[in-house]
Amino acid sequence: MKFITGRDLFLISALLMTSIGHADITDVSCVYETTEQDIKETAGHSHSHHEKKASQWFFWRTKKTVEVSNAEQSFGEKWILGDKNDVFYQALYHDKKFVMDFQPTDLKILGKQTNWAMRSSLLPKSLLKQLKQKENGKFNQYDTVRYQGKVAGVEYQVDWIPELKLPARIKKTGMNKTVLTELKEIYPLNKTPHKPQLSEKYDDMDYADIGDNESHPVVSQLQKNTGIGYFHQH
């Protein structure tokens, strides 16, 4: 299934994943900005073709939850680590005060099992291993390490913050497009001015119950306009 609301947000979160364990995660609140620019190739040369499309988004992380949201906070996604290290997922339709809950079994049936460590940061550890370590730098008070190289025909340049296990900057060029993601703001989670929307009082529904609730006003609207779910084609 495919829907448009929050599409860019999911593409970002799917593009940037990690395989680092959760034992040493720092609780943080971040503001990232992702800019996409199409590239046109002419006679063997590449140059910018379309205007840049920039979007800011929020990232909140604890040892048990990872949440992202678009800048308008109209749509978000949340991953929750269960007691048995299984992962639950929520699609947060803030503008509709509605939550769609996905159980681990739902994700398995849909072929979208989520590894917790792949959501707790924003870059695959396996990718860093394939890049060459370059110079060291700084982002605010944090030390950074630059990694650079080509993987599967895509050029990467990554400024990595080892202390936080988060990227300060990722530049990815390939498939006639450059995607630049930059960390703009970072705070301890308990001191952030950017609070996630509270969803505890939202109307909620299990994904498995959609078929029995097609007359639900939000469900029917989502199915009619965009379809339900966060599993986009990309």
C-alpha positions as CSV (number, residue, x, y, z in Angstrom):
1,M,0.0,0.0,0.0
2,K,1.1,3.5,-0.7
3,F,0.2,6.9,0.7
4,I,1.5,10.4,0.1
5,T,1.2,12.0,3.6
6,G,4.6,11.7,5.3
7,R,6.2,10.1,2.2
8,D,9.3,12.2,2.3
9,L,9.7,11.6,6.0
10,F,9.6,7.9,5.6
11,L,12.1,8.0,2.7
12,I,14.4,9.9,4.9
13,S,14.1,7.4,7.7
14,A,14.4,4.5,5.4
15,L,17.5,6.0,3.7
16,L,19.3,6.6,6.9
17,M,19.5,3.6,9.2
18,T,22.0,2.1,11.7
19,S,23.1,-1.2,13.1
20,I,24.5,0.1,16.4
21,G,23.3,-1.5,19.6
22,H,21.1,0.4,22.1
23,A,23.2,-0.1,25.2
24,D,25.1,3.3,24.8
25,I,22.4,5.4,23.2
26,T,22.2,9.0,24.4
27,D,18.7,10.6,24.8
28,V,18.6,13.4,22.3
29,S,16.4,15.7,20.3
30,C,17.5,16.8,16.9
31,V,16.4,19.0,14.0
32,Y,17.7,17.8,10.6
33,E,17.3,19.4,7.2
34,T,17.3,17.3,4.1
35,T,17.8,18.9,0.7
36,E,17.3,17.0,-2.6
37,Q,18.6,18.3,-5.9
38,D,18.2,16.6,-9.3
39,I,21.3,16.3,-11.5
40,K,21.2,16.4,-15.3
41,E,24.0,14.8,-17.2
42,T,25.1,16.3,-20.5
43,A,28.0,15.1,-22.6
44,G,29.6,13.3,-19.7
45,H,29.2,16.2,-17.3
46,S,26.9,16.6,-14.4
47,H,25.3,19.8,-13.3
48,S,22.3,20.9,-11.3
49,H,19.0,20.7,-13.1
50,H,16.1,21.5,-10.8
51,E,15.8,23.8,-7.8
52,K,16.7,22.4,-4.4
53,K,13.8,21.0,-2.3
54,A,14.6,21.4,1.4
55,S,12.6,20.0,4.3
56,Q,13.2,20.0,8.0
57,W,12.3,17.2,10.3
58,F,12.5,16.2,14.0
59,F,14.2,13.2,15.6
60,W,13.7,12.2,19.2
61,R,15.5,9.2,20.7
62,T,15.5,7.4,24.1
63,K,16.7,3.9,25.0
64,K,13.2,2.5,24.3
65,T,11.7,4.8,21.7
66,V,12.6,6.5,18.4
67,E,10.3,9.1,16.9
68,V,10.4,11.2,13.8
69,S,8.1,13.9,12.6
70,N,7.8,16.4,9.7
71,A,8.4,20.0,10.5
72,E,4.7,20.8,10.6
73,Q,4.2,17.9,13.0
74,S,1.2,16.8,11.0
75,F,2.6,13.2,10.5
76,G,5.1,11.2,12.4
77,E,6.4,7.7,13.0
78,K,7.4,6.0,16.3
79,W,9.2,2.8,17.0
80,I,9.0,1.2,20.5
81,L,11.3,-1.4,21.9
82,G,9.4,-4.2,23.7
83,D,10.5,-6.2,26.7
84,K,11.5,-9.1,24.5
85,N,13.5,-6.9,22.2
86,D,10.7,-7.0,19.6
87,V,9.8,-3.7,17.9
88,F,6.3,-2.1,17.7
89,Y,5.5,0.7,15.1
90,Q,3.0,3.5,15.1
91,A,2.0,5.8,12.2
92,L,1.1,9.1,13.9
93,Y,-1.5,11.1,12.0
94,H,-1.3,14.2,14.3
95,D,-3.5,16.3,12.0
96,K,-6.3,13.7,12.4
97,K,-5.6,12.8,16.1
98,F,-5.3,9.2,14.9
99,V,-2.7,6.4,15.5
100,M,-2.3,3.3,13.5
101,D,-0.6,0.5,15.6
102,F,1.5,-2.2,14.0
103,Q,2.4,-5.2,16.1
104,P,5.6,-7.2,15.5
105,T,3.5,-9.9,13.8
106,D,2.0,-7.3,11.5
107,L,5.4,-6.1,10.4
108,K,6.5,-9.7,9.9
109,I,3.5,-10.6,7.7
110,L,4.1,-7.4,5.7
111,G,7.7,-8.3,5.2
112,K,8.7,-5.1,7.1
113,Q,10.3,-6.4,10.3
114,T,12.2,-3.7,12.1
115,N,15.5,-4.2,13.8
116,W,15.7,-1.8,16.7
117,A,19.3,-1.0,16.2
118,M,18.5,0.1,12.6
119,R,16.2,2.8,14.0
120,S,18.2,4.2,16.9
121,S,20.5,6.2,14.6
122,L,20.6,7.4,11.1
123,L,23.2,5.6,9.2
124,P,24.1,1.9,8.7
125,K,27.2,0.8,10.5
126,S,27.9,-1.5,7.6
127,L,28.0,1.5,5.3
128,L,30.6,3.3,7.4
129,K,32.8,0.2,7.3
130,Q,32.9,0.4,3.5
131,L,33.9,4.1,3.5
132,K,37.4,5.5,4.0
133,Q,38.1,7.5,7.1
134,K,39.3,11.0,6.4
135,E,39.9,14.1,8.5
136,N,38.5,14.8,12.0
137,G,36.3,17.9,12.7
138,K,33.9,19.5,15.0
139,F,30.1,20.0,15.2
140,N,29.4,22.4,18.1
141,Q,31.2,20.7,21.1
142,Y,31.2,17.3,19.5
143,D,34.1,15.6,17.7
144,T,33.3,14.3,14.2
145,V,35.0,11.9,11.8
146,R,34.6,12.2,8.1
147,Y,34.0,9.1,6.0
148,Q,34.0,9.2,2.2
149,G,33.8,6.8,-0.7
150,K,31.6,5.0,-3.2
151,V,29.3,2.1,-2.5
152,A,27.1,0.4,-5.1
153,G,27.8,3.4,-7.5
154,V,26.7,6.0,-5.0
155,E,29.1,8.6,-3.6
156,Y,28.9,9.2,0.2
157,Q,30.4,11.9,2.4
158,V,29.6,11.5,6.0
159,D,30.5,13.5,9.1
160,W,29.9,11.2,12.0
161,I,29.6,12.0,15.7
162,P,31.0,9.0,17.5
163,E,29.9,10.2,21.0
164,L,26.2,10.4,20.0
165,K,26.3,7.8,17.2
166,L,24.5,10.2,14.9
167,P,25.5,11.9,11.6
168,A,26.1,15.6,11.6
169,R,26.1,15.6,7.8
170,I,25.4,13.1,5.0
171,K,25.9,13.9,1.3
172,K,24.7,11.1,-1.0
173,T,25.1,11.5,-4.8
174,G,23.8,8.9,-7.2
175,M,20.9,8.0,-9.5
176,N,20.9,11.6,-10.9
177,K,20.2,13.1,-7.5
178,T,22.1,14.6,-4.6
179,V,20.6,14.2,-1.1
180,L,22.1,16.3,1.6
181,T,21.1,15.8,5.2
182,E,22.5,18.2,7.9
183,L,22.1,18.4,11.6
184,K,20.8,21.9,12.4
185,E,20.1,21.6,16.2
186,I,20.7,19.1,18.9
187,Y,19.6,19.1,22.6
188,P,19.5,16.8,25.5
189,L,16.0,15.3,25.4
190,N,15.0,16.8,28.7
191,K,16.0,20.3,27.6
192,T,14.7,20.5,24.0
193,P,12.4,23.3,22.9
194,H,11.0,20.9,20.3
195,K,8.6,18.6,22.0
196,P,6.9,15.7,20.3
197,Q,3.2,15.8,20.0
198,L,1.4,13.8,22.7
199,S,-0.6,11.0,21.2
200,E,-1.9,9.2,24.2
201,K,-5.5,10.6,23.8
202,Y,-5.6,10.0,20.0
203,D,-8.1,7.6,18.5
204,D,-6.2,4.4,17.7
205,M,-6.6,1.3,15.8
206,D,-4.6,-1.9,15.2
207,Y,-3.5,-2.4,11.6
208,A,-5.0,-5.9,11.7
209,D,-8.5,-4.4,12.4
210,I,-8.6,-2.2,9.3
211,G,-10.8,-4.6,7.4
212,D,-13.4,-4.5,10.1
213,N,-13.4,-0.7,10.4
214,E,-13.6,0.6,6.8
215,S,-16.5,2.8,7.8
216,H,-14.3,4.6,10.4
217,P,-14.2,8.3,9.2
218,V,-10.4,8.5,9.3
219,V,-9.8,5.0,7.9
220,S,-12.2,5.6,5.0
221,Q,-10.6,8.9,4.3
222,L,-7.1,7.5,4.3
223,Q,-8.1,4.6,2.1
224,K,-9.9,6.8,-0.4
225,N,-7.2,9.4,-0.7
226,T,-3.9,7.7,-0.1
227,G,-4.2,4.2,1.2
228,I,-3.1,3.2,4.7
229,G,0.3,2.3,5.9
230,Y,3.9,3.7,5.7
231,F,5.2,1.1,3.3
232,H,6.0,3.3,0.3
233,Q,7.3,2.3,-3.0
234,H,10.8,3.7,-3.4
